[in-house]
Amino acid sequence: LLIKWSKAAQVDERDRYLSSTAVFFTEIVKAVTSLTLVILESGGVKPAAEALQRNFMQSPPELMKAAVPSLIYTVQNNLMFYSFEKLSAPVQQVMYQMKVVTTAGIGVLMLGKSLSNTKWIACFLLAAGVAMVQWPRHGAGLESFGSDHVKGFVAVLMACCTSGFAGVWIQKMLQQTSASIWMRNVQLASFGTVTSIFVAMVQDGEEIANGGLCQGYNRRVVSVILMTAFGGLLCAVMLKYAGATHGCFSTAMSIILTCILSEAFIGDFVPDGLFVLGTVVAISASLLFALGLPEWVLTASGRALK
């Protein structure tokens, strides 16, 4: 909603801010915030500097682990932009919800964990519920499956896989390390800053040379950057203590909440029967994944099997 709000006031394309530079400044905010928290938890600037030197210089293999998700997220973002060129936004969003399933599957492979049949059912129910919410309305329908749409479909599937891999990788990195979560965030944000400025220069180098990094910026854009940065830090906390699959469920619930707020405050979305059905399915799937089947259902099924 904030991103849409920030774009709404910039009708003229020449006055619009560059999304690539917003991503760069988001990484800067994350790095500064994480560094501040490292200083606070270390008890001063000198202990923090020693900890940074130890984590950045004395263990290159551990440091390079933070580079992997940064590079993968760069690939994912490019795949997303490419898929938007080949597919309409509603169709792309419906397909992208399959990242719930890819994240769960990759989590099983990388973390050695197993998901019960109930959790797998919840994953597919969640994808179905969000698909109902995001399904094209007003006769837009699905496009004919031409060559461009095949390319877009493949790009979305690859984006789902890269998103799942990066999320699970970060979860594993945060859960299997002696470094604090904020130290890891400093590393992630450092690589993210380098990667994002490289992408910005490649993607919008001419515009940046002519108008600068902060062209089109105002209070709305700054609010988007701050919200995105702090949201990213909260996601890292979630990945450490909850898991990547739970993150997909929280993302799905946020999509539904966005639809509700969009209708209430912006007025560009009108809920219908399909939206209500999708909301019920998605919320039920979230509860099923987190809490499992109710005891009375398990008891009844056990009796039926006997």
C-alpha positions in Angstrom: 0.0 0.0 0.0 2.8 2.4 0.8 4.5 1.7 -2.5 1.3 2.4 -4.4 0.7 5.5 -2.3 4.2 6.8 -3.1 3.7 6.1 -6.9 0.2 7.7 -6.9 1.5 11.2 -6.4 4.0 11.0 -9.2 1.8 11.0 -12.3 4.6 12.3 -14.7 7.0 9.5 -15.5 9.9 12.1 -15.5 9.2 12.9 -11.9 9.0 9.3 -10.6 11.6 7.9 -8.3 13.7 4.9 -9.4 12.7 1.7 -7.6 16.3 0.4 -8.0 17.7 3.3 -5.9 15.0 2.8 -3.3 16.2 -0.8 -2.9 19.8 0.5 -2.5 18.8 3.0 0.2 16.7 0.3 1.9 19.9 -1.8 2.2 21.7 1.2 3.6 19.1 1.7 6.3 19.2 -2.0 7.2 23.0 -1.9 7.5 23.0 1.2 9.7 20.3 -0.1 11.9 21.9 -3.5 12.3 25.3 -1.9 13.0 23.7 0.2 15.7 22.2 -2.8 17.3 25.5 -4.6 17.2 27.1 -1.7 19.0 24.4 -1.8 21.7 24.6 -5.5 22.3 28.4 -5.5 22.3 28.5 -2.8 25.0 30.4 -0.1 23.0 32.0 0.9 19.7 35.3 -0.9 20.4 33.9 -4.3 21.3 31.6 -4.0 18.3 34.5 -3.2 16.0 36.4 -6.2 17.3 33.3 -8.4 16.8 32.9 -7.1 13.2 36.6 -7.7 12.4 36.3 -11.2 13.8 33.2 -12.0 11.8 34.2 -10.3 8.6 37.9 -11.1 8.4 38.7 -14.3 10.4 36.1 -16.6 8.9 35.7 -16.0 5.1 33.6 -19.2 4.5 31.0 -18.0 7.1 31.1 -14.5 5.5 30.5 -15.9 2.0 27.4 -17.7 3.2 25.8 -14.2 3.5 26.7 -13.5 -0.1 24.6 -16.4 -1.4 21.1 -15.0 -0.6 22.1 -11.5 -1.7 23.0 -12.8 -5.2 20.0 -15.1 -5.3 17.6 -12.3 -4.4 19.1 -10.2 -7.2 18.4 -13.1 -9.7 14.9 -13.4 -8.3 14.1 -9.7 -8.7 15.2 -9.9 -12.3 13.0 -12.9 -12.9 10.1 -11.1 -11.4 10.5 -8.1 -13.6 10.9 -10.4 -16.7 7.7 -12.3 -15.7 5.8 -9.1 -15.4 6.8 -8.2 -19.0 5.4 -11.6 -20.2 2.3 -12.0 -18.0 -0.4 -9.7 -16.7 0.1 -8.8 -13.0 -2.9 -10.8 -11.7 -1.8 -14.0 -13.4 1.8 -13.5 -12.3 0.7 -13.0 -8.7 -1.5 -16.1 -8.8 1.4 -18.2 -10.1 3.9 -16.7 -7.6 1.9 -18.0 -4.6 3.4 -21.4 -5.4 6.5 -20.2 -3.5 4.7 -21.5 -0.4 5.1 -25.1 -1.8 8.7 -24.6 -3.1 9.8 -23.1 0.3 8.3 -26.0 2.2 9.9 -28.6 -0.2 13.4 -26.9 -0.2 13.2 -26.7 3.6 12.7 -30.4 3.8 15.7 -31.0 1.5 18.1 -28.4 3.1 17.2 -28.6 6.7 16.5 -32.3 6.9 13.1 -31.7 8.4 9.9 -33.5 7.6 6.5 -32.1 7.2 3.5 -34.1 8.2 0.7 -34.8 5.7 -1.4 -32.2 7.6 1.2 -29.5 7.0 1.6 -30.4 3.3 -2.2 -30.1 2.9 -2.1 -26.8 4.6 0.6 -25.6 2.2 -1.5 -26.4 -0.9 -4.7 -25.0 0.8 -2.8 -21.8 1.4 -1.7 -21.5 -2.2 -5.2 -22.2 -3.3 -6.7 -19.6 -0.9 -4.4 -16.8 -2.0 -4.9 -17.7 -5.6 -8.6 -17.2 -5.1 -8.0 -13.8 -3.6 -5.6 -12.7 -6.4 -7.6 -14.3 -9.3 -8.3 -11.9 -12.1 -11.7 -10.3 -11.9 -14.0 -8.5 -14.3 -13.5 -10.9 -17.2 -9.8 -10.4 -17.4 -9.3 -14.2 -17.4 -6.1 -16.0 -18.2 -4.3 -15.1 -21.4 -3.8 -17.6 -24.2 -0.8 -19.8 -23.6 1.5 -18.4 -26.2 5.3 -18.4 -26.4 5.6 -15.3 -24.3 3.4 -16.7 -21.6 5.4 -19.9 -21.5 8.5 -17.8 -20.9 6.7 -15.9 -18.2 5.4 -19.1 -16.6 9.0 -20.5 -16.5 10.3 -17.3 -15.1 7.7 -17.3 -12.3 8.5 -21.0 -11.4 12.2 -20.1 -11.3 11.4 -17.1 -9.1 9.4 -19.3 -6.7 12.4 -21.7 -6.5 15.0 -19.0 -5.9 12.7 -17.3 -3.3 12.3 -20.6 -1.4 16.0 -21.4 -1.6 17.1 -18.0 -0.4 14.6 -18.0 2.5 15.6 -21.4 3.7 19.3 -20.6 3.3 18.9 -17.5 5.5 16.9 -19.5 8.0 19.7 -22.2 8.1 22.4 -19.6 8.3 20.7 -17.7 11.2 19.8 -20.9 13.1 23.2 -22.6 12.8 25.6 -19.8 13.7 27.3 -18.5 16.8 27.1 -14.9 15.5 24.1 -12.8 16.6 21.2 -12.2 14.3 22.2 -8.5 14.1 25.8 -9.3 13.1 24.4 -11.6 10.4 22.1 -8.7 9.3 25.1 -6.5 9.0 26.7 -9.0 6.7 23.6 -9.5 4.6 23.0 -5.8 4.3 26.6 -5.2 3.3 26.4 -7.6 0.4 22.9 -6.4 -0.4 24.2 -2.8 -0.7 26.9 -3.8 -3.1 24.5 -6.0 -5.2 21.7 -3.4 -5.2 23.9 -0.5 -6.4 25.4 -2.7 -9.1 21.9 -3.6 -10.3 20.8 0.1 -10.1 23.7 1.2 -12.2 23.1 -1.5 -14.8 19.3 -1.0 -14.9 19.0 2.8 -14.5 22.6 4.1 -15.0 21.6 6.7 -17.5 18.7 8.1 -15.4 20.9 8.1 -12.3 23.7 10.0 -14.2 21.2 12.6 -15.3 19.0 13.0 -12.2 21.0 11.5 -9.3 20.1 8.7 -6.9 17.5 10.7 -5.1 15.5 12.0 -8.1 11.7 12.1 -7.4 12.2 11.5 -3.6 9.7 12.9 -1.1 8.3 12.0 2.3 6.3 9.2 0.8 9.3 7.6 -0.8 11.3 7.9 2.5 8.4 6.2 4.3 8.5 3.3 1.8 12.3 2.9 2.3 12.0 2.9 6.1 9.0 0.5 6.2 10.7 -1.9 3.7 14.0 -1.8 5.7 12.5 -2.5 9.1 10.2 -5.1 7.5 13.2 -6.9 6.2 14.9 -6.9 9.6 11.7 -8.3 11.1 11.7 -11.0 8.4 15.2 -12.0 9.5 14.0 -12.4 13.1 11.1 -14.5 11.8 13.4 -16.7 9.8 15.6 -17.4 12.8 12.8 -18.2 15.3 9.9 -19.3 13.1 11.1 -20.6 9.7 10.8 -19.8 6.0 7.5 -21.7 5.5 5.9 -19.7 8.3 7.1 -16.6 6.5 5.2 -17.6 3.4 2.1 -17.9 5.5 2.6 -14.5 7.0 3.1 -13.1 3.5 -0.1 -14.7 2.3 -2.0 -13.2 5.2 -0.5 -9.8 4.5 -1.8 -10.0 0.9 -5.3 -10.5 2.2 -4.9 -7.7 4.7 -3.6 -5.5 1.9 -6.8 -6.2 -0.1 -9.0 -5.2 2.8 -7.0 -2.0 3.5 -6.9 -1.2 -0.2 -10.7 -1.3 -0.4 -11.1 0.7 2.8 -8.6 3.5 2.3 -7.8 3.6 -1.4 -11.0 2.4 -2.9 -9.5 0.4 -5.8 -10.6 -3.1 -4.6 -14.1 -4.4 -4.0 -14.3 -7.7 -2.1 -16.5 -10.4 -3.7 -17.6 -13.9 -2.9 -14.3 -15.4 -4.3 -12.3 -13.0 -2.0 -14.3 -14.1 1.0 -13.9 -17.8 0.1 -10.1 -17.3 -0.4 -9.8 -15.5 2.9 -11.5 -18.3 4.8 -9.3 -21.0 3.0 -6.1 -19.1 3.7 -6.8 -18.4 7.3 -7.9 -22.0 7.9 -4.7 -23.2 6.2 -2.6 -20.9 8.5 -4.3 -22.3 11.6 -4.0 -25.9 10.3 -0.2 -25.5 9.7 0.5 -23.8 13.0 -1.9 -25.8 15.3 -2.5 -29.0 13.4 -5.9 -30.8 13.3 -8.1 -30.4 16.4 -8.0 -33.2 18.9 -11.6 -34.2 18.3 -10.8 -34.7 14.6 -7.8 -36.9 15.4 -9.8 -38.9 17.8 -12.7 -39.4 15.4 -10.3 -40.4 12.6 -8.5 -42.9 14.9 -11.8 -44.5 15.8 -12.8 -44.6 12.1 -9.5 -46.4 11.2 -10.1 -49.0 13.9 
